[in-house]
């Protein structure tokens, strides 16, 4: 890759002002991040989720079916996305510019197609959505931590969002609808609630993970070790159970 291409790519990322603005937006706030795990169905968390100052969702999680509003609320203040699971066009931006306070892009710096998605989005967006693009060096370092040696340079948007949010000076982060892709967090073989993934990855995703020899436990263990004593974090009942089972296994051995 030549220097000019690198400079063009880097120009797509946040300015110092953007980073400061996003940091100020999150500063001293109580935040909830809502994932797509199937146990969120029937959780009746509408009022709890809506009580938080900032509601964060991932990928297509902002498209909330009416029947799930009682479980996961309706607001989406911040969306983290890799731009791979929804069609980004003029209608999307016009229809959501009042909904999102911040639109956060998780772009894999190792993939040219990801850069092209970012470039196309910026052209269409034309500054209508407040845009935060994660630092490519930060993302690369996290990827290296998860997969060493890396067998598959893929990004899990939800986990990346968790790690980034905890970099900021937030008061609280309530995590719900996450299982770190552990089989014990699945319901009838499903990784997500059925309306979440319009690209039909619901069952296939776990098969793909196995084919690529990714061990979900790597991410789970890394997050637990890194943030076990972070008092800002609160977990829903299912994630609490997963962590408790993990701690019991450690003590057993």
N, C-alpha and C positions, 0 to 999 in steps of 0.2 A: 504494500500500500504506500503510495507516494505521500510526500509531506503536504501537498495541497489538499489531497483527499482527507488526510487526518485533520487538517485545520478546518475543513468544511464540516466534518463530523462533530468536532469539538464545539463548533459555533452553535450546534443544535441544543447543547446542554445549558443548564441553568447559569444565569449571571449571578454575581454576588448578591444583588438586590433581590432576585427571586428566592434564593436560599434564605435570606434574612426575612423576607415577607412570609414564607412558609413556616419558618421557625417561630416567628411572632404570632402567627395564627394558632399554632399548637401550644404556645407557651402557657403554662399553668392551667391547662384545660383537663377536664375529665373526658376520656375518649373510650369509645367502644368500637371494636372491630368485629364484624359479623361475617363468618365464613359460610360455606355451602354444605357442610357435613349433614347427613340425613337426620341426625338426632335432633336437629333444630326444629324439625316438624313436630308440633304438639308441645313446644316448650313454653308457650304463652308468655313470651318476653316482651311483647309490644311496649308496655308502659316503661319497663326497665330500660330498654334500648333507647326509647325516645327521650328518656330523662337525661341522657348524657349530652354534654355540650357539643361534642363532635361525634358523628356516626360515620365510620369508615367501612366500605365494602370493597370486594375484589371482583375483577372481570365482569361477568354478566350479573353479578349479585344485585345490581341496582334495579333490574327488571323484576319487580316483586309481584307475584300472583296475589290476587285479592284474598284468596283463601289462606294465604300465609301471613297476611298483615298482622294478625293477632299473635303470631309467633316471632316475627322478625322486624316488626315496625315498617315504616314507609320511607323515612328520611335517608338520604345519602348525601352527606356533606363532602366527603372525600372518596374518590374512587381510585384504586390502584389497578392498573391494567397493563398487559403486554401488547394490546391491540390485536390479539390473535383470535379472540372469541366473539367479536362483534364487528359488524360492518360499519366502518367509520366513513360517513359521508355528510353532505350538507344537512340532510334531514336529522341525522343523529345530533349534530352540534346545535342546530337551532332548537331541537326538542329538549335538550338537556342543559343549555347554557344557564338557565335560572336554577336548575336543580343542584348542580355541583358547585361547591365553593372552590375546590381544587381538584384537578385532574392529574393524577400522578402516573407517569409512564415508567415501567420497568423494562428496560431494553437490554438485551444481551449483547455486549460489545464484541463478542466473538462472531456474530452472525451478520453478514451483509444485508440479508433480508430484513433484519430488525432495524438497521439504520434506515433502510428505504421506507419502512412503515412509519418511522418517526418523521422523516423528511416529508412524506406525503401528508401526514397528519398536520404538521405545522403549516403547510400550505393551505389546507382546507380550513383549519381552525382560525387563522388570521387574527389571533389574540382574543378571540371571543371567550374561550375557556381559560381560566387561570391554570397555567401549565407548570408542573414540577417534574423534571426528568432526573431520575436517580443518577448519581455520580457513577460513571462506568468503571472507574478503578475500584470503588467500594463494592460494586456488584461482582466484579471479577475476583476480588479477594474472598468474598463470601462463597462463590462457587468453588474456589480452590479448597476452602475449608470443608465444604460438604462432601466433595467427591475427590478423594486423593488416593491414587491417581484418578483424574477425571475420565470416566467412561462415557459420560453423556453431558454435554454442556447445555443443560436445560435450566430454566428458571422457574421456581415455584413462587408465583406472585404473592400468594398469601403469606408465606413464610418471610419473603423479602420485605413485605409491608410491615410485618411484626417487628423485625429487626430494625428497620429504619425508624419506625415510630418511637421505639425505645431509645433512640439516639437523642431525642429532643426532650426538653424540660416539661414533660407532661406530668400531671398530678396522679392520674390513674389510667390504667389500660385494662378494660374488661374484654376478655377474649372468649368468644362464643362461636360455635359452628366450626371448630377446628379439631382435627384428629391426627394431623401430621401423616396422613395416609396409612396409618396403622390398620391392619385387618381387624383388630379388636374394636375399631371405631366404625366399621362398616355395618350397614343394616341390610341383610339379605343380599350381600355382595355388592351393594351400591356405595359409592364413595361420596356422592352428592345427593341432595334432594332432587327429585326427578325434573322439576321445571328449571333447574339452574343452568344446565349445559345444553345449549341449542345445537351443538355440534356432535351430539351423540357419543361423548367420551365417557359416559357414566360408568359402564362396566369395563370398557376397553382400557381406561386409564391405568387400572391396576395391572392388567396384562402387559401393557407397554412398559410399566415400571419394572416388572419382573424381567422382561426381555432385555432391557437396558442394564440389568443387574444393579439397579439402584436400591439400596437398603434404606427404607424410610426411617429406620431406627437411628441412622446417622443424624438426620435433622432433629429428630425428637430428643436424642441424648444431648446433642450440642445445645439446643435451646434450653433444656432443663439445667444442664451444668452452668450455662452462662447466666441464666436469670432466676435460678432457684431462690435466691435471697433478695430478689428485687421486690420490695414491698409495694411498688406501684401496680403490680400485676394482680388481677383477679381472674379466675377461670370459671367456666360454667361447670355443671355437675359431671358431664361426660369427660371433659379434659382433666378435671380434678381426679376422677377415677383412674384414668390412664396413667397419670403421674404417680398416684398412690401405688398402683400395681408395679410400676417401674421401680419405685423405691423399695418395695417388698422383695423384688427379685435381686436387687443389689445387696440388701441385707442378708438374703438367703445364701448368696455366694461369697 
